[in-house]
């Protein structure tokens, strides 16, 4: 082991490693605080060649590695386990190219999402992936978890926003798939093996990101709804009236809306708290005047047909920010203790029932629970936040069982966008068949036969 450690230090040089008390907590304590194990060694390579050498050396002796990005994940996949070496990409932050002609950006894995967004914007383009952790999360982490976010309804998940990647296999082999071709139908799409695999099949080192035209208009409204049937009716209405301009359709249940009003002091809610549901609708397009007229016309028609009970339309950038702050406030609820967060998906037609039934089942066990539901309903994603009392952290497996059993009954997914990590792996069979899991394990065995890449994650 000592020979390996010295070899790894030589590969990255003095600036490329930390050990002992020099390893800052941010490299081993993730947002879920599920683990708090300092790695014996933290490696910070500065290029793909060093990553390849590191993996080759570790693979030779069976040393497990925990690749990590911004450590903002919510399923505890990147925090190292006992005996693992941490592999951070915070020295691989180079933006290698922005190409306006092909509308692409080529970046290293350690570049923060917000940096990519701002560079695209400065070049008159848009990278549409957007998460609350945008300032900390890295594109490598976004890719490894196939992150979702607020605008999946229009632009898709992270895997839909990538043309090509470079990745390093467990044995140090570099898979250089970097290109800027939008049409490349040459056999297996190998990048998809690594996107969403949570660092278990290979380590992503570079990516060619697909950019979009920067919208010239943004219209946002906040609607009060009388029932979930009206919510789905409004979704269909907006899809028909706004077409490709519909960029977000966010729904907040009344329980969450009240929590935001009471527990997030910097947010001012725009409507009374008497509606069962609230919807934030966003439209983005290329013609500000025409798009605004189209948006207002769609809302007027929805009001006339009594789909929407009440509505506030933002007519300035500041008001748009204020309405989005209400939606973002769902993740900022404070003052009620630790809030365990869930991320599930199911058919939109089942969501109304799911919201009622999951609260009923949770309150059967924890009558005084504080809970809220919200999500990106346009793409089938519901989030749940819950506190059942002082033992919420300890009871999370019991809470999981209640929620995931219902998801299994409805043939949904236990993870819409956060991944599996270590926190959901025992519930993977609730959403995947035995045959699917067997194939996943076969892929893992083929690409990482010694099991050094993020062992114990996913399954």
N, C-alpha and C positions, 0 to 999 in steps of 0.2 A: 504493500500500500504506500509506503513512504517513497518508493521509487516512482510510482505512478504520480504522486503529488508533485514531486520535484520535476518530473517530465512535463506535467500540465503547466506548471509555473513557467517553465522555459518557453513553452509554446506561446503563451500570451504576454510574457514579459512582465516587468515589475508593476506597470500600470494596469495590468489585466487580471489581477487576482486580489482577493481579500480573504483573510482567515481569522479565526478566533474572535476576539472582541471587536475587530475592525469590520466585521460583517454587520451592517446596519439592519435594524429590525424590518425595514421595508422589503428586504430580500427574502424574508422567511415568514412574515405574518401577513396573510391576505385579508381582504375586506371581511370575510366571514369569520375570521379569527378561529377557524376550526383547528389549526395547528400552530405551534409556536416553537418549532425545532430549528435551531440555528445550524446551517450546513457546516461541515468541517472545512469546506472550501467553496468560495464563490469565484467563478470564472467570468471574465468580461472580455470576450474576444473582440477584435476590431475588424475582422473580415471573414469571408466564407472559408478561406484556406485554414485559418485558425480553428474555426468550428469543426471542419473536417478532421483536422489532426486531433482535436480533443475527443471527438466521438470514436475515432479509430483506436486511440489509446485506451479509452474506457471500455470499449467493446472487447478488446483483447483480453481484459482481465475480469469482465463482467461487472464493472462498476456502474451502478445506476446514476442517471442524470435527470435533473428536474429543469427543463427549459422554462423560462419565464419572460413575460413582457412587462406590462405596467403593474401587474399584481392587483388588478381591479376585478378579477373574475369572482363570480358568486357561487361557485360549486367546489371551491378549494382544490383546483387542479394543479396550480403552479407552486404552491408552498411546498418546500421539500419535506420528504419523510425522513425518518431516521436512517442514517447511512448514505443519503444521497448527496451528490454534489450539485450545487445550483449553477445554472448556465444562463446568465443575463445578457440581454442584447442592448444594454444602455450605452454601449460605445459604437453601435452600428446604427447610426442615425442619419446617414447620408441620403439626400434626395439626389439620385443619379441623373435624372432627366425629366423635363416636362416637355412634351411634344404636342403643341396645339393642333398640328395637322391631323394626327391620329387620335387626338384627345386622350392621351395616356400620360401617366406619371410612373416612373420607375424608382422604387425606393428600397432601402434596406429595412429589415424587420423591426428595428428599434425606433423608427420614426413615430412620433405621437400622432394620433388621429387628428387633433386640432391643427397641428402643423400642416398636414396634408390638406385639410379643408381650407386653411388660409392661403396656402400657395396656389391651390386651384382657383380660389376666388380672385386672387391677384392677377391671374392669367385669364380672367373672363370665363372660367369654367367652374364646374361643381363636382365635388366628390360627395355623394348624397348620404353615405353612411353617417349616422349621428347618434351618439350615446351620451348619457349624462356624465360619463367618465372621460369625455373627449380629451381633456387636458392631460390625462395621465395614461390612459390605455394606449397601447402601441399597435401598429398595423399587424405585426406578427401575431400578437395575441388575438386581435380581431379575426384574423384568418384562421388561426388554429381552433377557434371556437365557433367559427361561422356566425359572427355577431349579427344581430338584427337591427333593433332600434326603431326610430319613429316613422321612417318613410319607406318601409318594406312594401307597403301597398302599391307604391308607384315604381320603386327602383329595385326591389328585391333584397335578398339577404347578401351578406358579404361575398359569398361564392358567385353571385351574379355580377359583381363589380370588379372582377379580376380576370385579366386576359392570360396571365402566365405567372409562374413562380419558379424560383430556384430553391431546392431543398437538399438537405444532407441526410443520408440514411444512417442507421445505427452504426454501420461499419466504416463510416467516413466517406462513402461514395457520394459524390456531388451530382445531383440530378439537375442539370442546367436546362430548364425549359423556357428561358427568357426569350420572348419575342413580342411583337406588337400587332400580331395578326388577329383580326376579328373573326376570320373564317379559317379554321385550321382543323380539318376533319381527317386527321391521320391516325386512326386507331384510338386506343384508350386515352381518355382525357386524364392524364396522370395527376394533374394538379388537384383534382377533386379527391384523390386519396389522402392528401395532406390537409386540405381545408376541412375544418370541423373535426379533425382526429385528435385534437387536444395534445399534440406533441407526442403521441404514442407510436406513430408510424415513421416519422421523420421530422426534422427541424427545418422550418421555413426560414430562409435567410434573405431573400429578395422577392419582390413582386412587381408586376406591371399592372397598374390599376387602371380601370376604365372610368374615364371622366365623362360628364354630361355637359350639355350647354347650360350656362348659368341662366336661371330664370330671370325675367325682367319684371315679373309681378309676383306679389304674395298677398293673398286674401285669407283672413282667418275669422271664424265665427265660433261662438260658444253657445250651445243650445240646451235648453231644458226639455226633457223628454218624459212623457207620461208612462211609458212601458218599454220593455225590451223589444216587443214587436214593432214599436214605433222607431226604435233605434235601427233595427234591420231594414225597415222600410225607408228610413232616411239614407242608409248606406246605398241601397239599390237606386234610390232617387238621385243621389249625388254622382254615382258612377255613370248613370245614363245622361245626366245633364252636364257634368263637368268633364267626362271622359278622362283622357290622359292627364288633365290638369289636376285631378284629385291626388294630392300628395300625402295627406295624413287624415286619419279618421280615428280619433282617440276617444275612448269612452271611460267615464268615471262613474262608479256606482255611488249612490247617496251616502253609504257608510264612509267611503273614502273622502267624498266632498266635505262632509262634516269634520272629519279629522284634519283635513287641510285648513279649513276655516279656523279650527280651534288650536291646532298644534304647529302651524307654520306661520309665524307672525309676520314675515316679510311679504306674504302673499295675500292679496285682497280678492276674494271671490266675487264674480260679476253678477251672479243671480241668487235668488233666494234658495235656501236649502231644503225646499219642500218637494223638489222633483225626484223621482226614483232614479233617474239616470241623467247624465250630462254628456254632451258630445262636443269635442273640438274638431271642427272641420277646417282643413287647409287646402287652398288651391294655389298652384304655382304655374306660371305660363310665360309666354314670350311677348304678349301685347298687354300692357298694363291697363289701358282704357277698356279694351274689349273684354279682357279677363275679369275685370271688376264688375262690368255689366252682367256678364254671364253668371258670376258668383252670386250677385245680388238677386238676379232673376230666379236662380235655382232656390235660394232661401225664401223668396217671396212666394213661390209656388208651393214650397213645403209648408209654409205657414197657412196659405189659403186652403190646402188640402188637410190641414190639421195634423200633419205629421209632427211638426215642431210646436211645442206649447209656448216657448219663449226663446228669444235669441238676442244676443249682443254681437254686433259686428265691429271689428277693429278697423279704424280708418286711418291710423297712423302707425309708424314703426314701433313707437313706445307702447301703444295699446296691444299690438300684436305680441310683443314681448311679455306684456302683463298676462295675456290669456295663456300663452305657453307656460308661464311661470306657475299657473294653477295646475296644469297637467304635470309639470315637473315636480310640483310640491308633493305629489303622491309618494315620492321616494325620499322626502325630507321630513316625514312626520316624526316629531320629537316629543319627549316628555311623558311617554307611556311605557318606557322601558324598551328592552331589545325587541325589535320587530323582525321576525323570521320572514324571509321573502320567498315566494314561489313564482314559477314561470312555466305555464302550461299552455297547450294549444288543443283545440278541438273544433268540430264543425260549428260554424257561426249559428246554425239553427239550434244547437244544443246549449248555447251560452246562457240564455235566460234561465233555463232549468238548472244549469250547473251553478249559477250564482246563488239561487235560492237554496238548492240542495246542499251545497258545500257549507253554507252558513248554518243550516239546520243541523247537519251532522257534527260540525265543530262545536256548536253550542250545546249539543247533547252531552258532550264530554267536558266542555269548559264553558259553562253558562255566562261567565263574566269576561270572556275573551274580548279583546279589542281587535277588530279586523276590518280590512277594507279590500275592495276589488277594483281593478282598473286595467286598461290595456289597449293594445293596438288591434281593436276588434276587426278592422278591415282586413287584416291578414290572419285572423283566428287566434290571436295571442291574448291570454288573460294573465295578469299578475295578481297575487294575493299577498298582503302583508298581515301578520298576526302576532299578537302578544297574548299569551294565556296566563301570564303571571310571572312571578320571580324565577320560576323554573323553565321558562320558555326554551332556553338553549338546551337544557337537559332533555326536554320532552320532544325535541324536534322529530325524532323517528316516529313517535306516536302521532304527531300532527301529519307527518309525511304519509303515514298509512291511511289516514282518513281521506286526505286529498287525492292521493294517487290511486286508491281503490276506486274512487268515483271516476277518475280519468280513465282507468282501465275499463270500467263498465261502459263508458261512452266512446271507447276506441280512440282516445286522444293521445297526446304525447306528454310525457312527464317533463319534457324540456323543450320549450319553443325556441329559445335563443341563447340560453346560458351554458348549455352543454351538460355533461354528466359528472365529470371530475370524480371526487371520492364521495361526495354527499348524496348522489343519486344512484350510484352503481348497483346497489342491492335492489332497486326498483326498475332497473332496465327491462326485465322480463314483462313488466306491466305494459310496455309500449313496443317491444320487439319480440318476434317469435324465436323459438329455440333455434330454428334454422338460420335466421338472420344473425343471431349472436354467434353461432358456430362459424359462420362465414367471416364475421368480424374477427373472431379469434384466430382463424386461419390466416387472414391477412396480417395480423399482428405477428404471428409465428414466422411467416415468410419474410417480412421486412425487418423484424427485430427478434431473431431467434433466441438471443440471450436475455431479452427482456430488460434492456437497460434504459429505454426511453419512457419516462413517466410511468414506471410500473405501479400497478394498483389503482390506476385511474380507468374509468369507464366500466371495466369488469374485473 
